[in-house]
Amino acid sequence: MTGRRRRSWRWALVVWAVLVVVAGGLTVWLQDSTEPPGPYVWEESSPTPDLPEDWASTCPTPTADPDGNRFVVACAFISG
């Protein structure tokens, strides 16, 4: 019985290994060829809009907690 169980495990391991190799080969072979070729580079964007003159007074000031940690405050502007 032990030899039969050992052969079953070997057979299962061989089948699993073959499936992994075949799936890996298919993955490489069937890759989407429509992807743009590298290298990828940063593109120039439009210039950053100017902030309003009173932007500092319209955004809340970050405050510190008792441990001295600072809180981050986000401020957004909509220009028309």
C-alpha positions in Angstrom: 0.0 0.0 0.0 2.9 2.4 0.8 4.4 2.0 -2.7 1.1 2.6 -4.3 0.6 5.8 -2.3 4.1 7.0 -3.1 3.5 6.4 -6.9 0.3 8.4 -6.7 2.1 11.4 -5.1 4.8 11.2 -7.7 2.3 11.1 -10.5 0.4 14.0 -9.0 3.6 16.0 -8.6 4.7 15.3 -12.2 1.2 16.3 -13.6 1.3 19.5 -11.5 4.8 20.4 -12.7 3.8 19.8 -16.3 0.7 22.0 -16.0 2.8 24.8 -14.4 5.3 24.7 -17.2 2.6 24.6 -19.9 0.6 27.4 -18.3 3.8 29.6 -18.0 4.7 28.9 -21.7 1.2 29.8 -22.8 1.2 33.0 -20.8 4.5 34.1 -22.4 3.3 33.1 -25.9 -0.1 34.7 -25.7 0.9 38.0 -24.2 -0.9 41.0 -25.6 1.3 42.3 -28.4 -0.7 45.6 -28.6 1.0 47.0 -25.5 3.2 50.0 -26.3 6.9 49.2 -26.2 9.0 50.7 -23.4 10.8 52.6 -22.0 8.1 54.7 -20.4 8.9 58.4 -19.8 7.2 61.3 -18.1 5.2 63.6 -20.3 5.0 67.3 -20.0 1.6 68.5 -18.7 -0.1 71.9 -18.8 1.3 74.5 -16.4 0.0 74.5 -12.8 -2.7 77.2 -12.3 -1.9 80.1 -10.0 -3.3 80.1 -6.5 -5.6 82.9 -5.4 -3.9 85.8 -3.5 -5.8 85.0 -0.3 -5.3 81.2 -0.5 -3.6 81.1 2.9 -6.5 82.7 4.7 -9.1 80.4 3.1 -7.3 77.1 4.1 -7.4 75.9 7.7 -4.1 75.9 9.5 -2.7 72.5 10.7 -2.7 72.1 14.4 -0.5 69.9 16.6 -1.8 67.4 19.0 -0.4 67.1 22.6 2.3 64.6 21.4 3.6 67.1 18.9 2.3 65.3 15.8 1.0 67.5 13.0 -2.3 66.9 11.2 -2.4 67.2 7.4 -5.0 69.6 6.0 -6.0 69.5 2.3 -7.3 72.6 0.6 -8.9 72.6 -2.9 -9.8 75.5 -5.2 -12.1 75.5 -8.2 -11.3 78.0 -10.9 -13.9 79.0 -13.4 
